[in-house]
Amino acid sequence: MLNVVAYVRYSNASIMIDWNFILGALIFIIICGILIFQNQIWEEEDYSRNKKWYKWKDSAIKANKGDLSGIYPTSKK
């Protein structure tokens, strides 16, 4: 039994990058690039949709020197 377990065939092993690995990495990089680009488009659309609100918030922050506790209601009336 010891002879069977201890026997390891010797071979000339070489390190090669598999084409499937390269293809998977390329597809992963392309998908990440598409998602990053799409996220930038969504952020620009969100900003253009809410431009008035962003301007109001910016002016409120400037007017109150960063303290927005008096602007937002603390409880529903």
GIZI-V554445 format. One line per field, one symbol per residue. ss: DSSP state (~ for helix, > for strand, _ for the rest). burial: b if it has 24 or more other C-alpha atoms within 12 Angstrom, else e. A space follows every 50 residues. Layout:
BEGIN
ss = ???
burial = ???
END
This chain:
BEGIN
ss = _~~~~~____________~~~~~~~~~~~~~~~~~~~~~~~~~~~~~~~_ ~~~~~~~~~~~~~______________
burial = eeeeeeeeeeeeeeeeeeeeeeeeeeeeeeeeeeeeeeeeeeeeeeeeee eeeeeeeeeeeeeeeeeeeeeeeeeee
END
